[in-house]
């Protein structure tokens, strides 16, 4: 922002005094950052007094107009410039806004409430107001320091001994700097106004809190009155209950006398009942003991009958196979016991037999080809059946379809399990076999039956009842 300056009068000093004054001012102002140093010696005119009119225009962007000096009078060359501390500023009170002192008076008036909580809130508000007052004072001191610095720079500009053109340019630059500082001060002032507005909002919030506490106090008083009424009612009811209790106690005493007589009668009956219960318990124990002995004898008789039946199936009973070292066992040597039945898995590596030959072999051992009756037996047989030769070889089962109508087990009952391999797997024929899978394959145990013709030779599984059934 350029400004035009018009001078009304110029008073010249003599040249020698001006040069001495300039040297002395340069010596005193050498410690300041903004003091210009003459680059070369030249003859300059020194003015002892400059009087100019008001500045032509103000800053367009500033929120408030900067100070315009109507007269600039530099001191003599030997006189020190006026210190910045000599300037004093007084904060201007803005109309329509509450000062910290007024806020404090209002907070003191509202602290008359007997509630302790409201008193604490008022103390916090007073502390906040004091803090803001201190903050405003610090900001005001900074403004005073800035104004003092601007005054010193203005005096320094008046002492420069340049020509009129350079003097005008430097005054213009300094004026722009002053405008910027003024804008900065206006922004700080706006910040203080925002803080004042915040304090006003906090005060309004405290008023709302006070009103809320008053309402709650009134509510508590109403509730206290209601409780007092309820207490009086309860006292009346208590008195009535005490009277009723006394009446009940009298009736209770009468009932206790009657109860004592009944208890004596009951005790006699209980003694008789206890004696009868003891007699009944003794009879029950004796009965249970006899029943257990009867069950054990029946089970032992069944086991002996089955053992005798198993022995009678042999023309020449193989005592050495069932009773090695004169100690009998449920199955022959090499047979596997499962659920009261002995199984022989014929795992010969090279000599395999047809279905009829396999059955004849089992019958020579007083057994027959295996008959699968349930899923548990199917899982047991699948577990002990080992994969051999290829994927079409397995173990003969006691299942056939010689009539071309239904699959019949060798004990003459129809097959209902039907654990066949899905689709056309191996060959076709009237005899069934169980096909185990390699170890790296885990087929479902309910899908491993296949069919084959009578001439096919395979391994087989024999089955017979156990000689001894263990308990």
BANU-942558 format. One record per residue (C-alpha): x negated, y negated, z negated; residue in one letter. Coordinates in Angstrom, 2 decimals. Example, Ala and Ser with C-alpha at 12.3 -4.5 7.8 and 13.67 -1.06 7.14 Angstrom:
-12.30  4.50  -7.80  a;
-13.67  1.06  -7.14  s;
This chain:
0.00  0.00  0.00  x;
-1.68  -3.20  1.20  x;
-1.00  -6.47  -0.53  x;
-1.55  -10.02  0.69  x;
-3.11  -12.45  -1.79  x;
-2.85  -16.21  -1.38  x;
-5.18  -18.40  -3.41  x;
-4.06  -21.78  -4.63  x;
-7.43  -23.16  -5.78  x;
-11.13  -22.24  -5.62  x;
-13.76  -23.74  -7.96  x;
-17.44  -23.14  -7.02  x;
-20.37  -22.75  -9.39  x;
-23.88  -23.59  -8.55  x;
-25.82  -20.86  -6.82  x;
-28.50  -20.34  -9.46  x;
-26.04  -19.85  -12.34  x;
-24.04  -17.45  -10.24  x;
-27.06  -15.29  -9.51  x;
-28.04  -15.15  -13.20  x;
-24.46  -14.22  -14.19  x;
-24.32  -11.50  -11.58  x;
-27.49  -9.86  -12.82  x;
-26.26  -9.90  -16.40  x;
-22.84  -8.37  -15.43  x;
-24.52  -5.66  -13.43  x;
-26.69  -4.80  -16.45  x;
-23.71  -4.56  -18.84  x;
-21.48  -2.54  -16.45  x;
-24.17  -0.09  -15.30  x;
-22.74  2.71  -17.59  x;
-19.26  2.62  -15.99  x;
-18.42  5.08  -13.17  x;
-16.40  2.69  -11.02  x;
-18.88  -0.32  -11.17  x;
-20.16  -1.14  -7.70  x;
-23.90  -1.82  -7.24  x;
-24.95  -4.33  -4.60  x;
-26.90  -2.61  -1.89  x;
-28.89  -5.69  -0.77  x;
-29.61  -9.18  -1.91  x;
-27.65  -11.84  -0.11  x;
-26.25  -15.23  -0.74  x;
-22.72  -14.98  -2.09  x;
-20.31  -17.56  -3.35  x;
-19.23  -17.22  -6.96  x;
-15.77  -18.34  -8.04  x;
-15.20  -19.41  -11.59  x;
-11.42  -19.41  -11.25  x;
-8.99  -17.77  -8.83  x;
-5.31  -18.53  -8.91  x;
-2.97  -16.64  -6.58  x;
0.74  -16.20  -6.04  x;
2.80  -13.10  -6.87  x;
2.19  -10.05  -4.76  x;
4.31  -9.87  -1.63  x;
5.70  -6.36  -2.03  x;
5.89  -3.55  -4.60  x;
5.19  0.18  -4.21  x;
8.01  1.92  -2.33  x;
7.59  5.32  -3.97  x;
7.14  4.18  -7.59  x;
10.17  4.61  -9.89  x;
9.31  1.38  -11.80  x;
7.55  -1.76  -10.53  x;
3.85  -2.11  -11.52  x;
2.60  -5.20  -13.29  x;
1.68  -8.10  -11.01  x;
-0.85  -10.61  -12.26  x;
-0.16  -14.23  -11.43  x;
-3.57  -15.47  -12.54  x;
-7.02  -13.90  -12.67  x;
-9.68  -15.70  -14.68  x;
-13.06  -13.97  -14.97  x;
-15.24  -14.79  -17.93  x;
-18.64  -16.30  -17.75  x;
-21.53  -14.09  -16.66  x;
-22.91  -13.88  -20.20  x;
-19.56  -12.97  -21.78  x;
-18.69  -9.24  -22.37  x;
-15.39  -7.98  -20.92  x;
-12.53  -7.50  -23.27  x;
-12.38  -4.01  -24.74  x;
-9.63  -1.70  -23.67  x;
-8.64  -1.16  -27.27  x;
-7.49  -4.78  -27.59  x;
-4.42  -4.05  -25.51  x;
-1.38  -2.88  -27.43  x;
1.73  -1.29  -26.14  x;
5.05  -0.92  -27.79  x;
7.36  1.88  -26.82  x;
10.58  0.56  -25.41  x;
13.71  2.03  -26.82  x;
16.04  3.24  -24.14  x;
19.67  2.42  -24.68  x;
22.13  5.30  -24.90  x;
19.60  7.82  -26.23  x;
19.24  9.02  -29.81  x;
15.85  8.33  -31.44  x;
14.12  10.94  -33.68  x;
14.99  8.87  -36.78  x;
18.66  8.91  -35.85  x;
18.51  12.68  -35.25  x;
16.99  13.12  -38.68  x;
19.78  11.06  -40.30  x;
22.42  13.14  -38.50  x;
20.76  16.41  -39.53  x;
20.62  15.17  -43.14  x;
24.34  14.39  -43.10  x;
25.19  17.88  -41.81  x;
23.03  19.59  -44.46  x;
25.70  18.90  -47.08  x;
27.15  22.38  -46.42  x;
26.62  24.74  -49.36  x;
25.58  27.57  -47.11  x;
21.91  28.48  -47.41  x;
21.69  29.60  -43.79  x;
22.79  26.17  -42.51  x;
20.21  24.48  -44.73  x;
17.44  26.60  -43.24  x;
18.58  25.76  -39.71  x;
18.56  22.02  -40.58  x;
15.01  22.27  -41.94  x;
13.91  23.96  -38.71  x;
15.55  21.15  -36.71  x;
13.79  18.49  -38.81  x;
10.46  20.24  -38.24  x;
11.12  20.26  -34.48  x;
12.00  16.53  -34.53  x;
8.80  15.70  -36.46  x;
6.79  17.72  -33.97  x;
8.36  15.81  -31.06  x;
7.71  12.44  -32.76  x;
4.02  13.36  -33.12  x;
3.98  14.52  -29.51  x;
5.53  11.23  -28.32  x;
3.00  9.23  -30.35  x;
0.13  11.17  -28.76  x;
1.53  10.58  -25.28  x;
1.95  6.84  -26.11  x;
-1.71  6.65  -27.15  x;
-2.72  8.26  -23.89  x;
-0.65  5.65  -22.05  x;
-2.33  2.86  -24.01  x;
-5.73  4.28  -23.13  x;
-4.71  4.45  -19.46  x;
-3.45  0.85  -19.53  x;
-6.70  -0.28  -21.18  x;
-8.68  1.52  -18.49  x;
-6.61  -0.19  -15.78  x;
-7.22  -3.59  -17.42  x;
-10.98  -2.99  -17.49  x;
-10.95  -2.00  -13.82  x;
-8.94  -5.14  -12.96  x;
-11.52  -7.34  -14.74  x;
-14.33  -5.50  -13.00  x;
-12.74  -6.20  -9.62  x;
-12.61  -9.95  -10.44  x;
-16.38  -9.92  -11.11  x;
-17.34  -8.50  -7.75  x;
-19.16  -10.98  -5.54  x;
-18.32  -9.67  -2.12  x;
-16.90  -11.67  0.66  x;
-13.19  -12.35  0.84  x;
-12.49  -9.47  3.24  x;
-14.25  -6.77  1.18  x;
-12.72  -8.28  -2.01  x;
-9.23  -7.92  -0.53  x;
-9.85  -4.30  0.56  x;
-11.16  -3.27  -2.88  x;
-8.21  -4.95  -4.60  x;
-5.89  -3.02  -2.28  x;
-7.60  0.29  -3.16  x;
-7.43  -0.49  -6.85  x;
-3.77  -1.45  -6.50  x;
-3.01  1.93  -4.89  x;
-4.76  3.70  -7.74  x;
-2.69  1.70  -10.24  x;
0.50  2.69  -8.41  x;
-0.50  6.36  -8.62  x;
-1.20  6.04  -12.32  x;
2.14  4.31  -12.77  x;
3.88  7.19  -10.97  x;
2.07  9.64  -13.24  x;
3.23  7.71  -16.30  x;
6.78  7.71  -14.96  x;
6.60  11.51  -14.58  x;
5.38  11.81  -18.17  x;
8.25  9.54  -19.21  x;
10.66  11.84  -17.38  x;
9.16  14.81  -19.24  x;
9.79  13.02  -22.53  x;
13.37  12.35  -21.46  x;
13.80  16.09  -20.71  x;
12.45  16.95  -24.15  x;
14.88  14.45  -25.68  x;
17.73  16.09  -23.76  x;
16.59  19.49  -25.04  x;
16.68  18.16  -28.60  x;
20.18  16.87  -27.98  x;
21.24  20.32  -26.72  x;
19.67  21.97  -29.77  x;
21.59  19.57  -32.00  x;
24.84  20.44  -30.23  x;
24.06  24.15  -30.67  x;
23.46  23.62  -34.39  x;
26.80  21.83  -34.66  x;
28.51  24.79  -32.98  x;
26.74  27.21  -35.33  x;
27.85  25.11  -38.31  x;
31.45  25.19  -37.13  x;
31.22  28.95  -36.65  x;
29.84  29.41  -40.17  x;
32.64  27.28  -41.57  x;
35.22  29.41  -39.77  x;
33.60  32.57  -41.07  x;
33.57  31.14  -44.59  x;
37.29  30.42  -44.35  x;
37.87  33.96  -43.09  x;
35.88  35.39  -46.00  x;
37.89  33.35  -48.45  x;
41.14  34.65  -46.96  x;
39.84  38.21  -47.13  x;
38.76  37.67  -50.74  x;
42.27  36.50  -51.64  x;
43.75  39.54  -49.89  x;
41.37  41.83  -51.78  x;
42.37  40.25  -55.06  x;
46.02  40.90  -54.27  x;
45.22  44.49  -53.33  x;
43.26  44.90  -56.57  x;
46.24  43.73  -58.60  x;
48.47  46.15  -56.75  x;
46.04  48.98  -57.37  x;
45.91  48.14  -61.06  x;
49.70  48.38  -61.25  x;
49.66  51.68  -59.42  x;
46.87  52.92  -61.69  x;
48.97  52.18  -64.74  x;
51.88  54.07  -63.22  x;
49.57  56.99  -62.39  x;
48.25  57.07  -65.93  x;
51.79  57.40  -67.23  x;
52.49  60.15  -64.73  x;
49.21  61.83  -65.70  x;
50.17  61.88  -69.34  x;
53.46  63.52  -68.42  x;
51.65  66.06  -66.27  x;
49.17  66.81  -69.02  x;
52.04  67.68  -71.35  x;
53.55  69.94  -68.72  x;
50.14  71.41  -67.98  x;
49.62  72.35  -71.60  x;
52.90  74.24  -71.51  x;
51.90  75.97  -68.31  x;
48.48  76.85  -69.72  x;
50.11  78.66  -72.59  x;
52.22  80.63  -70.16  x;
49.20  81.20  -67.92  x;
47.15  82.57  -70.81  x;
49.82  85.18  -71.45  x;
49.89  86.06  -67.75  x;
46.08  86.26  -67.63  x;
46.08  88.76  -70.45  x;
48.58  90.85  -68.55  x;
46.58  90.43  -65.35  x;
43.34  91.47  -67.05  x;
44.92  94.70  -68.19  x;
46.18  95.35  -64.67  x;
42.77  94.53  -63.20  x;
41.09  97.00  -65.51  x;
43.51  99.68  -64.36  x;
42.98  98.68  -60.72  x;
39.17  98.74  -61.09  x;
39.33  102.26  -62.50  x;
41.49  103.34  -59.56  x;
39.12  101.64  -57.07  x;
36.13  103.41  -58.58  x;
37.91  106.73  -58.22  x;
38.88  105.88  -54.62  x;
35.31  104.82  -53.73  x;
33.89  108.05  -55.10  x;
36.37  110.05  -53.03  x;
35.55  107.99  -49.90  x;
31.82  108.57  -50.40  x;
32.39  112.29  -50.73  x;
34.57  112.29  -47.62  x;
32.00  110.32  -45.59  x;
29.23  112.70  -46.67  x;
31.27  115.69  -45.55  x;
32.11  114.00  -42.23  x;
28.42  113.23  -41.55  x;
27.45  116.80  -42.31  x;
30.23  118.07  -40.04  x;
29.10  115.83  -37.13  x;
25.48  116.88  -37.58  x;
26.45  120.56  -37.60  x;
28.61  120.13  -34.50  x;
25.83  118.34  -32.65  x;
23.29  120.94  -33.66  x;
25.68  123.71  -32.57  x;
26.15  121.96  -29.17  x;
22.39  121.64  -28.72  x;
21.91  125.33  -29.61  x;
24.66  126.35  -27.19  x;
23.05  124.29  -24.40  x;
19.64  125.74  -25.19  x;
21.12  129.25  -25.16  x;
22.87  128.51  -21.86  x;
19.59  127.27  -20.36  x;
17.78  130.39  -21.53  x;
20.46  132.68  -20.10  x;
19.98  131.13  -16.65  x;
16.60  132.86  -16.47  x;
16.21  136.62  -15.81  x;
12.78  136.35  -17.42  x;
12.57  133.24  -19.64  x;
9.19  131.44  -19.06  x;
8.18  131.07  -22.66  x;
4.69  129.82  -21.79  x;
6.10  126.99  -19.64  x;
8.61  125.76  -22.26  x;
6.77  126.64  -25.43  x;
3.03  126.17  -24.97  x;
1.02  126.70  -28.17  x;
4.19  128.22  -29.71  x;
5.93  124.82  -29.79  x;
8.98  124.44  -27.56  x;
9.64  121.27  -25.50  x;
12.70  120.01  -23.53  x;
11.19  120.48  -20.06  x;
8.65  122.74  -18.39  x;
5.13  121.54  -17.84  x;
5.07  119.04  -14.92  x;
8.76  118.16  -15.21  x;
10.04  114.68  -16.29  x;
12.80  114.25  -18.90  x;
15.49  111.59  -18.31  x;
18.89  111.36  -20.05  x;
18.98  115.03  -21.15  x;
17.93  116.32  -17.69  x;
14.56  117.56  -16.38  x;
13.32  116.51  -12.92  x;
10.55  118.02  -10.75  x;
9.14  115.74  -8.03  x;
7.54  118.08  -5.48  x;
4.52  115.98  -4.38  x;
2.46  118.65  -2.55  x;
0.17  116.89  -0.05  x;
0.48  119.36  2.88  x;
3.04  122.10  2.23  x;
6.49  120.62  2.83  x;
9.80  122.48  3.14  x;
13.12  122.23  4.94  x;
16.31  121.43  3.04  x;
17.27  125.11  2.61  x;
13.72  126.11  1.68  x;
13.60  123.29  -0.87  x;
16.82  124.43  -2.47  x;
15.59  128.04  -2.63  x;
12.40  126.80  -4.31  x;
14.41  124.89  -6.95  x;
16.70  127.87  -7.55  x;
13.64  130.06  -8.12  x;
12.87  127.70  -11.03  x;
16.45  128.15  -12.39  x;
17.22  124.63  -11.08  x;
18.71  123.06  -7.94  x;
18.25  120.02  -5.71  x;
18.90  116.75  -7.50  x;
22.46  115.37  -7.75  x;
22.65  111.59  -8.35  x;
25.64  110.62  -10.49  x;
25.08  106.91  -11.28  x;
22.95  103.84  -10.61  x;
20.65  104.49  -13.60  x;
19.71  107.92  -12.23  x;
19.23  106.37  -8.75  x;
16.83  103.77  -10.19  x;
14.91  106.46  -12.11  x;
14.47  108.68  -9.03  x;
13.51  105.68  -6.82  x;
10.85  104.68  -9.36  x;
9.15  108.11  -9.41  x;
9.43  108.75  -5.64  x;
6.07  108.03  -3.98  x;
5.60  106.80  -0.40  x;
3.71  109.26  1.85  x;
2.83  109.90  5.49  x;
5.13  107.35  7.21  x;
8.32  105.34  6.80  x;
10.64  108.23  7.85  x;
9.40  110.81  5.32  x;
11.07  111.07  1.92  x;
12.55  113.52  -0.61  x;
15.43  115.97  -0.02  x;
18.56  115.35  -2.12  x;
21.33  117.84  -2.98  x;
23.71  116.02  -0.59  x;
24.99  117.43  2.76  x;
27.68  116.97  5.39  x;
28.03  120.48  6.78  x;
31.77  120.04  7.46  x;
31.26  116.83  9.52  x;
33.88  115.06  7.43  x;
32.59  113.93  4.03  x;
29.28  113.94  2.21  x;
29.43  116.51  -0.61  x;
26.93  117.13  -3.40  x;
25.85  120.71  -4.12  x;
27.95  120.67  -7.30  x;
30.96  120.27  -4.92  x;
31.93  116.67  -5.81  x;
32.30  113.98  -3.17  x;
29.71  111.17  -2.96  x;
31.04  107.75  -3.97  x;
27.72  105.89  -4.38  x;
26.74  105.62  -0.67  x;
23.26  104.18  -1.11  x;
22.53  104.47  2.62  x;
20.01  102.39  4.60  x;
21.98  99.86  6.71  x;
22.18  100.64  10.45  x;
20.52  103.47  12.37  x;
17.23  104.05  10.57  x;
15.73  107.51  11.21  x;
17.12  110.69  12.75  x;
20.60  112.07  12.34  x;
21.59  115.32  10.67  x;
23.77  116.93  7.98  x;
21.29  116.56  5.11  x;
20.39  113.50  3.03  x;
16.98  112.34  1.84  x;
15.68  109.43  -0.26  x;
13.10  107.32  1.62  x;
10.62  105.45  -0.61  x;
8.96  102.29  0.66  x;
5.28  101.26  0.57  x;
4.00  99.40  -2.48  x;
3.98  96.07  -0.61  x;
7.72  96.44  0.13  x;
10.42  96.28  -2.52  x;
13.68  97.49  -0.93  x;
16.95  97.51  -2.87  x;
17.36  100.76  -4.81  x;
20.93  100.95  -3.47  x;
19.76  101.15  0.18  x;
17.20  103.97  0.52  x;
19.17  107.07  1.65  x;
18.80  108.48  5.18  x;
19.87  111.59  7.14  x;
17.83  114.30  8.87  x;
18.23  117.65  10.71  x;
17.74  121.08  9.03  x;
14.34  121.77  10.63  x;
12.65  118.66  9.29  x;
10.17  119.45  6.48  x;
9.83  117.06  3.56  x;
9.14  116.85  -0.11  x;
12.06  117.34  -2.52  x;
13.32  116.80  -6.09  x;
14.59  119.60  -8.39  x;
16.93  119.10  -11.35  x;
17.86  121.26  -14.37  x;
19.31  120.76  -17.85  x;
16.83  120.16  -20.65  x;
16.13  123.19  -22.90  x;
16.15  121.12  -26.09  x;
18.18  117.94  -26.56  x;
16.50  115.63  -29.04  x;
18.57  113.56  -31.43  x;
